[in-house]
Amino acid sequence: MPNKPGFFMPSTPRPEQAEPRRDQRLLFLAGLFGVLLNFPLLAVFDHDGRLAGVPVLYLYVLLTWILLVALTAWLVREKA
């Protein structure tokens, strides 16, 4: 019956279709963290303030890096 005109077969989502979307999300994530770890925002946190004895700039970079690793791991492990 597949040769008859007008035959409709419901499409099922394929894993290949999810890959471009995941690639776009990873590219967006890389760009976002490129902005977050660049000069204008780093200058905001570059002052003499300390939190629990640790400079605020170091905490910002460390927490941003941890967030980058966690979000990347989540996007890569996400089921399609």
Phi, psi and omega in degrees: 000340181298341181278347181288139176292143179088000178286127183247123176247123181296136181273142176253143180296133180257150179299332181295332181286334182281335184299314179299323179294318178295319178298319178295320179295319178293323177294318176298319180297319178296318178295319179299314181285337171296323177287317182294332182254027179251174191308308187302317180283327177295327180293330178296322183266359182270082175216181187280002181294149179226147176233115185057034177083001181251133179303142183299322180299317180296318178296318179299312181295317181296312181293323177294319179294317178298318178296320178300313181295317182294315179293322178295316178298319180296318180292323182287323183274349182299134179287142183285000000 
